[in-house]
């Protein structure tokens, strides 16, 4: 390669690297500003979602307790109905 060709390649590399570095810096600043504006909102949304998850988990536990109580009451009522049937006496013939 001749000297002027190397010089052209170096100039092209310097311009390209400078442009990419500038683009990278602009992108970083843009992202930082977007996160800066959305940061509190994102934090607030994250906290809200966490509270909702906790609330749903509590409701699931309560529903499980209610379901167990309902099953127990159904069994007791079924047993009482069977006992009532078996205690019925046929009238004397």
C-alpha positions as CSV (number, residue, x, y, z in Angstrom):
1,X,0.0,0.0,0.0
2,X,1.2,3.4,-0.8
3,X,1.4,6.3,1.7
4,X,-1.6,8.1,0.4
5,X,-3.8,5.0,0.6
6,X,-2.8,4.4,4.2
7,X,-3.6,8.1,4.9
8,X,-7.1,7.7,3.3
9,X,-7.8,4.6,5.4
10,X,-6.7,6.3,8.6
11,X,-8.8,9.3,7.8
12,X,-11.8,7.1,7.2
13,X,-11.3,5.2,10.4
14,X,-10.9,8.4,12.4
15,X,-14.1,9.9,11.0
16,X,-16.0,6.7,11.5
17,X,-14.8,6.1,15.1
18,X,-15.5,9.8,15.9
19,X,-19.0,9.5,14.5
20,X,-19.7,6.3,16.3
21,X,-18.4,7.7,19.6
22,X,-20.5,10.8,19.2
23,X,-23.6,8.7,18.4
24,X,-22.9,6.5,21.5
25,X,-22.6,9.6,23.7
26,X,-25.8,11.1,22.4
27,X,-27.6,7.8,22.9
28,X,-26.3,7.5,26.5
29,X,-27.5,11.0,27.3
30,X,-30.9,10.4,25.7
31,X,-31.3,7.1,27.7
32,X,-30.2,8.8,30.9
33,X,-32.7,11.6,30.5
34,X,-35.5,9.1,29.7
35,X,-34.7,7.0,32.8
36,X,-34.3,10.2,34.9
37,X,-37.9,11.2,33.9
38,X,-39.3,7.7,34.2
39,X,-37.3,6.7,37.3
40,X,-39.7,7.8,40.0
41,X,-42.7,6.6,38.0
42,X,-41.0,3.2,37.4
43,X,-40.2,2.9,41.1
44,X,-43.7,3.9,42.1
45,X,-45.2,1.4,39.7
46,X,-42.9,-1.3,41.0
47,X,-44.0,-0.6,44.5
48,X,-47.6,-0.7,43.5
49,X,-47.2,-4.1,41.7
50,X,-45.4,-5.5,44.8
51,X,-48.3,-4.3,47.0
52,X,-50.8,-5.9,44.7
53,X,-48.9,-9.2,44.7
54,X,-48.9,-9.2,48.5
55,X,-52.6,-8.4,48.6
56,X,-53.4,-11.2,46.1
57,X,-51.3,-13.7,48.1
58,X,-53.2,-12.8,51.2
59,X,-56.5,-13.2,49.4
60,X,-55.4,-16.6,48.2
61,X,-54.6,-17.7,51.7
62,X,-58.0,-16.5,52.9
63,X,-59.8,-18.2,50.1
64,X,-58.0,-21.4,50.9
65,X,-59.2,-21.1,54.6
66,X,-62.8,-20.4,53.5
67,X,-62.7,-23.4,51.1
68,X,-61.5,-25.7,53.9
69,X,-64.3,-24.5,56.2
70,X,-66.9,-24.9,53.4
71,X,-65.7,-28.5,52.8
72,X,-65.8,-29.3,56.5
73,X,-69.3,-27.9,56.8
74,X,-70.5,-29.8,53.8
75,X,-69.1,-33.1,55.3
76,X,-70.8,-32.4,58.6
77,X,-74.2,-31.6,57.0
78,X,-73.9,-34.7,54.8
79,X,-73.2,-36.8,57.9
80,X,-76.1,-35.3,59.7
81,X,-78.4,-36.0,56.8
82,X,-77.3,-39.6,56.7
83,X,-77.8,-40.0,60.4
84,X,-81.3,-38.5,60.1
85,X,-82.2,-40.9,57.3
86,X,-80.9,-43.9,59.3
87,X,-82.6,-42.8,62.5
88,X,-86.0,-42.6,60.8
89,X,-88.1,-45.6,61.7
90,X,-90.6,-47.1,59.5
91,X,-94.1,-46.9,61.0
92,X,-95.3,-50.2,62.4
93,X,-97.3,-52.3,60.0
